[in-house]
Amino acid sequence: MADERTVVSIEVQTLPTKTDYTRGELLNLTGGVLLITYSDGNITTVGMDDSAVTASGYDPQKNGKQTITVSYSGQSATFDVYVEVYKWELVGRTLSLDDIMHELMIRNRITNGVEEWG
């Protein structure tokens, strides 16, 4: 007899290990886990990197927050990732372009239209 149960819902149980990307990096779902609920009440988990899971909504050339839709057996769930133009390692600390611009703005004081570097 064929398995009559169907997937009624999925949700993100664990985010992928990587959710922050530098522009141009490919989406990596490793470490992500979906919680799958079936029509018979059974619940199981599936890794986001399983071949039956599809993902959409990621553009490695688009900066900022992106909402990723993962689908499994006709059901979908979402989570967010972030893409930044550049990141630099500085004394063991990762700095985004936004971090660097903020630092520059703090250090650069403008007085009467004249830049003063502190």
Buried (B, 14 or more C-beta within 10 A) or exposed (E): EEEEEEBBEBEBBBBBEBBEBBBEBEBBBEBBBBBBBBEEEEEEEBBBBBEEBEBEBBEEEEBEEBEBEBBBEEBEBEBEBEBBEEBEEEEEEEBBBEBBEEEEEEEEEEEEEEEEEE
